[in-house]
Amino acid sequence: MPTPSSSSAAQSAAKADDAGDWFPENLARINERLTQIAAHPPIVRPVAVFDFDNTCIFRDVGQAVFCHQLQHLHYRLIPEQLAAILPRAGGQLAGRPLDAIVTTLVDAYRTLFPLLLVGRTAQAQSLPQARLFAALLLWFTIQARKDERLGPLYVLPFMAKLLAGFTTDELRFLAVDVVQAAGTEPLDRATLTVEGPTPIGRIEASYPRGMHPYPEMLALMRRLAGLGIERYVISASAEWLVEGAARWLGFPVDADHVFGIRVRLDAGEVLTISDPPDYPITYREGKTEVIHRWIGARPMLVAGDADTDYEMLTLPEVDIRLLLNRRQRGPIAALYEDRHILVQGLDLATGRFRPDRESIQA
C-alpha cells in the first residue's frame, strides 16, 4: 500500500502513458481503474495475478527449456526415472501403440545416458538414438497433451519431472540462458523428423523458436508496483524456470510471489520425480486454488491467454480481466466476445500487441 509520502509517485504511476500498441479502450479502462486506486487506496490489500507464458512474454519458457533439453541432451534423470514417469497404460496415442513409444524412448535414453553421465554429450548427440529420442519425445508430449486419458494434467508435471537431478538455483540460471538464446532466434518453427522402428514408423513434430517479453505487460506490471499493488504470477511451467526468466526480463515480481508446477525436492533443493504434497497442478482450477489458499485476496486484475487461465479469468468480483487473444479454441474462445473482458489483439506472427481486440496471424 502506498504511504502518504509516496502518493505523488503513485499518481504518476497511475497516469503514465506507456500506450505501446494497446487496444485504446483497454488502456483507457486500465488507466481509469488505476487512477481510482491511486486516489483512493483500498483498505483490503490489492493484488494482481498474471499468467506468464504467452501473457507476460511471447512464447513459453517451460516449452523453451524442454526443447533446449532435447537439442542438447541436457538431462540428469536416470533411465529408471524416465521409465517411471512415462505412462504405463497401453492403447494408442495418435494412432501409434503407446507401449512401443514408451519402450523406444526408454531404450534410446538407456543408450545415451552413460555418455551423458561422464560429460560426453557430443558423442551422445552423434548417435542415431539421440535423434530418435528427441523427435519421439517432442512428438509424445504434443500428442499426450491432446489425449483424453493423459492431457495437460499429465504433461505439465511430466515436463517438470524431466528436470530431475537439477537444483532449483541451476534451473533459475538455465532459464536465463535459454531466454537469452531464444531472444536471438527468428520467430519461426523448427521441425524434427525421424524414422522410428516398427510399429511406430515416421515421426515428425515441430516447436516454436524465438521469445521476447511484451513491453506493454512489463510496463503494466511496473505501474502496478508503483501503486503498491502486489504482483503474482501463476504459471503452468516449472516454478523455478519462471522465477529465473521473470527476474532476468525485468518483471517486478518477488520470487515468493511466483507459483508454477512443482515437484518434491530432495536435500540441497534437488528436483525429484515425485509430486509435492498438498500442492495443486497449476492448471485451470489449480490456479484458482493457489489464489484462494496461498494469495488469500481477491485480485483486482487477472491476466491470461488460454484455457489454462479460464477459471481465474472468470473469478467473481475482478475489476480488470485482461485476455490476450491468441485465437485459441476451447473454453477460452467463449470469452473473446465478452464485453466485460479486455480482449487484447496480437500480431501472432511477430508476437506484438496491436491496437484492436482482434488478432492476426500474418
Salt bridges, closest charged atoms under 4 A:
ASP51 OD1 - LYS287 NZ 2.99
GLU80 OE2 - ARG110 NH1 3.11
ASP147 OD2 - ARG149 NE 3.64
ASP169 OD1 - ARG172 NH1 2.68
GLU170 OE1 - ARG76 NH1 2.66
ASP188 OD1 - ARG209 NE 2.79
GLU195 OE2 - ARG202 NH1 3.37
GLU204 OE1 - ARG202 NH2 3.89
GLU230 OE1 - ARG45 NH1 2.75
GLU239 OE1 - ARG262 NE 2.68
GLU243 OE1 - ARG172 NE 2.65
ASP256 OD1 - HIS257 NE2 3.92
ASP266 OD1 - ARG264 NH1 3.09
ASP275 OD1 - LYS161 NZ 2.80
ASP278 OD2 - ARG293 NH2 2.81
GLU289 OE2 - ARG293 NH1 2.67
ASP305 OD2 - ARG326 NH1 2.60
ASP309 OD1 - LYS287 NZ 2.62
GLU311 OE2 - ARG284 NH2 2.83
GLU317 OE1 - ARG298 NE 3.90
ASP319 OD2 - ARG33 NH2 3.12
ASP338 OD1 - HIS340 ND1 3.28
